[in-house]
Amino acid sequence: MPSLPCVDVNLFVYNGAEFVADAIDSVLGQTWPSIRLTLIDDGSNDGTLAVLEEYAQRHSHIRIKRNRCNGGAIANFQRAFWFGDSDYVLPKSADDLLAPDFIAQIMDVLLANAGCAMCHAAGVVFSSQGQHEAYPPDHCLSAIGDNAFDRARHVMQRYTSSPSFWGIYRRDAADRLAPIRYLAGWDHALLAELALYGEIRHVPELLYWRRDGGKPVLRLARDATETGCRRLGLDLPLADQRWRTPLITTAYAHLETFSLARLPEAERRLLMQQVPAIFRARWLPWMRQEVSALRADLPGMIAGFYSAPSLEAYWIARALTELLRTVEAILPEEDFTPVHTQIAVAARQNMGQEIVR
């Protein structure tokens, strides 16, 4: 009887001493017999590393990778794709738990469907107080069939929640993905590109347990910026400002991702053209609310030009221009021409004053 393929499980954690043992135990308790487990410590300072080392001492197939400073979730998810050389990889967060047959059931689907790039399971939100609630069935993805565009559209129209992201990836498909961007909606865009390279399937059983559920959209958007991942001040002048429009930025992230998809240029252009309509159909009322909030904040943001050194003023102008162009790409009816002019004039005046000084 041929041996079953190995799955690289790459579990990353930052200051998770309270819960990480539960997550590790849920991996060690899998019924699938061939697993390699890598524990990625993201610069923890709360005793997490000691917990990981204790497990590594007791289990010879566990190895530890330690980051000497904290890099954030996006960098660690990217690293999770890199460790190991098995044909299948399971990125894993430290908070969430897996049912004992999570890997076995998903691998059955992957092995039965050679064109499947990723498979996940239905999920449950649970709390430390014992409360739990199943995600609606329509949160699972079923991007199947031979048409890559249809699969990507399915993901853009349907992807909502974490259980359909934390699955087992076929590594030859994951290796084709663009580097993860530090933008709100990075997970949306990653899955939409993955669907271009293969099917995304699911098993309907409740096998993925998510601790405490999701976070507010604006917080996720702030944390997704490179500034946020480095735990720097997002309200300071040097920060990327696209966190202010998380839903619009999520749609725009697909444009950036599809512009680099491994497709002929004509197909990339066609795919990009479909993005605004798909996300407007999903989120238009909320995206308009984001624009209203942005317009209210813009005067104060632009005022920062006049007291900033010239190079810093240029940097502020660049960040604001990127933000406004992001909005205009998804909501072209929003006219920011006067604001673009104001930004250009303010930046020029500032630079002129710097020269005079």
C-alpha positions in Angstrom: 0.0 0.0 0.0 1.5 3.4 -1.0 2.3 5.8 1.8 0.0 8.7 2.4 1.4 12.2 1.4 2.8 14.4 4.2 1.2 17.7 5.2 3.4 20.5 6.4 1.6 22.2 9.2 3.1 25.6 9.9 1.7 27.2 13.1 2.6 30.8 13.8 2.1 32.6 17.1 2.8 35.9 18.8 2.3 36.2 22.6 0.0 33.2 22.7 1.3 31.4 25.8 -2.3 31.1 27.1 -3.8 29.3 24.1 -1.0 27.9 21.9 -0.8 24.5 23.7 -4.5 23.9 22.8 -3.7 24.7 19.1 -0.7 22.4 19.1 -2.6 19.6 20.7 -5.3 19.8 18.1 -2.6 19.3 15.4 -0.9 16.4 17.3 -4.3 14.8 17.7 -5.0 14.5 14.0 -5.9 11.1 12.6 -3.9 11.7 9.4 -0.7 9.8 10.0 1.9 11.9 8.0 2.4 15.4 9.4 5.4 17.7 9.9 4.8 20.5 12.4 6.7 23.8 12.3 6.1 26.2 15.2 6.8 29.8 14.2 7.4 32.2 17.1 6.9 35.8 16.0 9.1 37.5 18.5 7.0 36.6 21.6 7.9 38.0 25.0 5.3 36.3 27.2 6.6 32.8 27.6 5.3 31.4 24.4 8.8 30.2 23.3 9.1 28.1 26.4 5.8 26.3 25.6 7.0 25.6 22.0 10.3 24.3 23.2 8.7 22.0 25.6 6.6 20.4 22.8 9.7 20.2 20.5 11.6 18.3 23.2 8.8 15.7 23.5 8.0 15.3 19.8 10.9 14.8 17.4 8.9 15.8 14.3 8.3 19.3 15.7 10.7 22.1 14.8 10.8 25.7 15.8 11.4 28.8 13.7 11.9 32.0 15.8 11.6 35.5 14.5 13.7 37.8 16.6 11.3 40.7 16.3 7.5 40.7 15.7 6.6 41.0 12.0 2.8 40.5 12.1 0.3 38.1 10.8 0.8 38.7 7.0 4.5 38.1 7.1 4.0 34.9 9.1 1.3 33.6 6.8 3.7 34.2 3.9 6.4 32.3 5.8 4.0 29.5 6.5 3.9 28.8 2.7 7.7 28.5 2.6 8.5 26.1 5.4 8.7 22.4 4.5 8.8 20.6 1.2 5.7 18.5 1.2 3.2 18.8 -1.6 0.5 20.0 0.8 0.7 22.8 3.4 -1.6 23.9 6.2 -1.0 27.5 7.5 -2.3 27.6 11.1 -3.0 30.4 13.6 -2.4 29.8 17.3 -5.9 30.6 18.5 -8.0 28.2 16.4 -8.5 24.5 16.9 -8.9 21.6 14.5 -11.2 18.6 14.9 -9.2 15.3 15.0 -10.2 14.4 11.4 -9.8 17.9 9.9 -6.7 16.9 7.9 -8.0 13.5 7.0 -11.3 14.7 5.5 -9.7 17.5 3.6 -6.9 15.4 2.2 -9.6 12.9 1.0 -11.0 15.7 -1.1 -7.6 16.9 -2.4 -6.5 13.4 -3.4 -9.7 12.7 -5.1 -9.6 16.0 -7.1 -6.3 16.6 -8.8 -7.4 20.1 -10.0 -8.2 21.3 -6.4 -5.8 24.0 -5.2 -7.2 24.2 -1.7 -9.8 22.6 0.5 -11.3 23.9 3.8 -14.0 22.8 6.3 -17.1 24.4 7.7 -16.4 26.3 10.9 -17.7 27.2 14.4 -17.0 30.2 16.5 -16.3 29.4 20.1 -15.5 31.3 23.3 -13.6 30.5 26.5 -17.0 30.6 28.2 -18.2 27.6 26.2 -20.5 29.4 23.8 -20.3 28.3 20.2 -22.1 29.1 16.9 -21.7 27.6 13.5 -20.9 29.8 10.5 -23.7 29.8 7.9 -23.2 27.2 5.2 -22.9 29.8 2.5 -19.6 31.0 4.1 -18.0 27.9 2.6 -16.5 28.3 -0.9 -17.2 26.0 -3.8 -15.2 27.5 -6.7 -15.2 24.5 -8.9 -15.2 23.7 -12.7 -12.9 24.2 -15.6 -13.4 28.0 -16.0 -10.8 29.9 -14.0 -12.6 33.2 -14.4 -15.8 31.7 -13.0 -13.9 30.3 -10.0 -12.3 33.7 -9.2 -15.7 35.4 -9.6 -17.2 32.9 -7.1 -14.6 33.8 -4.5 -15.0 37.5 -5.1 -18.8 37.2 -4.7 -18.8 34.8 -1.8 -15.7 34.9 0.4 -16.6 36.3 3.8 -15.1 34.5 6.8 -12.0 32.8 8.2 -12.9 29.1 8.0 -12.8 29.2 4.2 -9.3 30.6 4.4 -7.6 28.3 6.8 -7.5 25.1 4.7 -4.9 22.8 3.2 -3.2 24.3 0.1 -1.7 22.3 -2.7 1.8 23.7 -2.7 2.3 23.8 -6.5 -0.7 26.2 -6.6 0.3 28.2 -3.6 3.8 28.7 -5.1 2.2 30.5 -8.1 0.6 33.2 -5.9 1.9 36.8 -5.9 3.6 38.0 -2.7 1.0 39.0 -0.1 0.2 42.7 -0.1 -0.1 44.8 3.1 -3.6 45.9 2.3 -7.1 45.4 3.7 -8.6 42.4 2.0 -5.3 40.6 1.4 -6.9 37.3 2.2 -9.8 38.0 -0.3 -7.3 38.8 -3.1 -5.1 35.8 -2.3 -8.0 33.3 -2.5 -9.3 34.9 -5.7 -5.9 34.5 -7.4 -5.6 31.0 -6.0 -8.9 30.1 -7.7 -7.3 31.0 -11.1 -4.9 28.1 -10.6 -7.3 25.5 -9.3 -10.5 24.7 -7.6 -11.4 25.6 -4.0 -13.6 23.0 -2.4 -14.8 22.3 1.1 -16.1 19.6 3.4 -19.4 20.5 5.1 -18.6 19.0 8.5 -17.8 21.5 11.3 -14.1 20.7 11.7 -12.6 24.2 12.2 -13.1 26.0 15.5 -12.4 29.7 15.5 -11.7 31.3 18.9 -13.9 34.4 19.6 -14.8 35.1 16.0 -13.7 37.9 13.7 -12.6 41.5 14.5 -14.1 44.8 13.3 -13.4 45.6 9.7 -11.6 48.8 10.4 -9.3 47.2 12.9 -8.4 44.4 10.4 -7.7 47.1 7.8 -5.4 49.0 10.2 -3.6 45.8 11.2 -3.1 44.8 7.5 -1.0 47.8 6.6 2.7 47.4 6.8 2.7 50.2 9.4 0.2 48.3 11.5 2.1 45.0 11.2 5.2 46.8 12.5 3.1 48.3 15.3 3.8 51.9 14.3 1.4 54.8 14.6 -1.3 54.6 11.9 -2.5 58.2 12.6 1.0 59.6 12.0 1.9 61.4 8.7 4.2 58.7 7.3 1.5 55.9 7.5 -0.3 54.3 4.6 -3.8 55.8 4.7 -5.7 53.2 2.7 -6.9 51.6 6.0 -9.5 54.4 6.1 -11.5 52.7 3.3 -11.3 49.0 4.1 -14.0 47.7 1.8 -12.9 49.9 -1.1 -9.3 48.9 -0.5 -10.3 45.2 -0.4 -11.7 45.6 -3.9 -8.7 47.5 -5.1 -6.4 44.8 -3.7 -7.9 42.5 -6.4 -6.9 44.9 -9.1 -3.3 44.9 -7.9 -3.3 41.1 -7.5 -4.9 40.4 -10.9 -2.5 42.7 -12.6 0.3 40.2 -11.7 -1.7 37.0 -12.2 0.0 34.2 -14.2 -2.3 34.8 -17.1 -1.9 36.3 -20.6 -2.2 40.1 -20.4 -5.5 40.2 -22.3 -7.0 37.9 -19.7 -5.6 39.9 -16.8 -7.2 43.1 -18.2 -10.5 41.4 -18.6 -10.5 40.0 -15.1 -9.5 43.5 -13.7 -12.4 45.1 -15.5 -14.9 42.9 -13.6 -13.7 43.7 -10.2 -15.5 47.1 -9.5 -18.9 45.7 -10.5 -18.6 42.6 -8.4 -17.7 44.5 -5.2 -20.1 47.4 -5.8 -22.9 44.8 -6.0 -21.8 43.4 -2.6 -20.9 46.5 -0.6 -21.9 49.7 -2.4 -23.9 51.3 0.5 -21.0 50.6 3.0 -18.4 51.9 0.5 -20.3 55.1 0.2 -20.2 55.5 4.0 -16.4 55.0 3.9 -16.2 57.9 1.3 -18.3 60.2 3.5 -16.1 59.6 6.5 -13.0 60.1 4.3 -14.3 63.5 3.0 -14.9 64.6 6.5 -11.3 63.7 7.5 -9.5 65.1 4.4 -9.3 68.8 5.5 -7.4 67.9 8.6 -5.1 65.5 6.7 -4.3 68.1 4.1 -3.6 70.7 6.8 -0.6 68.6 7.8 1.2 69.6 4.7 1.9 73.2 5.7 3.9 72.4 8.9 5.7 69.3 7.5 9.2 69.4 6.2 9.3 69.2 2.4 10.2 65.6 2.0 7.6 64.6 4.6 5.0 66.7 2.8 5.8 64.8 -0.4 5.3 61.5 1.5 2.0 62.7 2.9 0.9 63.7 -0.6 1.9 60.3 -2.0 -0.1 58.4 0.6 -3.2 60.6 0.2 -3.0 60.4 -3.6 -2.8 56.6 -3.4 -5.9 56.6 -1.1 -7.9 58.8 -3.4 -6.9 56.9 -6.6 -8.0 53.7 -4.8 -11.4 55.2 -4.2 -11.7 56.5 -7.7 -10.8 53.1 -9.3 -13.8 51.4 -7.5 -16.2 54.4 -7.3 -15.5 56.5 -10.4 -18.5 58.7 -9.7 -16.6 60.1 -6.7 -14.8 63.2 -8.0 -11.7 64.1 -6.1 -10.2 66.4 -8.8 -10.4 69.5 -6.5 -8.7 67.6 -3.7 -5.9 66.4 -6.0 -5.4 70.0 -7.0 -5.4 71.1 -3.4 -2.8 68.4 -2.5 -0.6 69.4 -5.4 -0.7 73.1 -4.6 -0.2 72.6 -0.8 2.8 70.3 -1.4 4.3 72.7 -3.9 3.9 75.6 -1.5 5.5 73.6 1.2 8.5 72.7 -0.9 8.9 76.3 -2.0 8.9 77.5 1.6 11.6 74.8 2.4 13.8 76.2 -0.5 13.4 79.8 0.8 14.4 78.7 4.3 
